[in-house]
């Protein structure tokens, strides 16, 4: 099974200098696609140079910054066009631990959808304030109540998908772009009859750089859940 890990970036050069070598050293059964939105800090230049000596690393350069959801959709389409069997979403800022990536990749051998979950036994968040915890847990509970499926972590972005699942969802039909993007993917996959396996992960606050989270993104998620439903 050919597996691809998709890492969207915008001004993440300091993180990528550490993350790419660490991912390459993990194991050799997956490739990496960095989807960069023309970062002013030259993240794309670093990735392109790195890829010259590491053929498992690829770069998809977009011309402007227009949302995490669109970046992932571009990455999904690239992966499908290049005949990958399974695709994994991963943050560039080490909030998603490489050691948890290994577990997600393994579970994709026998599962269609794998959700890296903060809210199943063994999962947790590290270095989060009470407000952020309330927003995240509240968003997942809110989504559960409206959408009906038993998924515990609706808003998390550390997820693995087999290619046929994404093809069945219809990537061009995805309406969300921000915080609600993950909710929509999980809902539509389960609505199509695919089972989602949740496995515990530890979500750590970013090591370097500035969070992309904003009040606008959070509020969008709360009203878009009704549109998704």
FENGIDA-V455469 format. One line per field, one symbol per residue. psi: psi as a letter, one per 20 degrees, with the letter a starting at -180 (. if undefined). A space follows every 50 residues. Layout:
# FENGIDA-V455469
psi: ???
This chain:
# FENGIDA-V455469
psi: ppqpppoqqolkhgghhggghgghifrkkqrpopopllphjkghgggggh ihiniipqpopqhrokqgghgggggghggghjkqhqppppqijjhophhh hggggghihjqhpppopikrpiqrqpkqrhghgggghhhggggghghhrj phnhiqjnqqpqghghhhgnhiiphqhchighggggghghhijpppppqp rpoqqqgqapqiqrhggghghhhhhhhg.
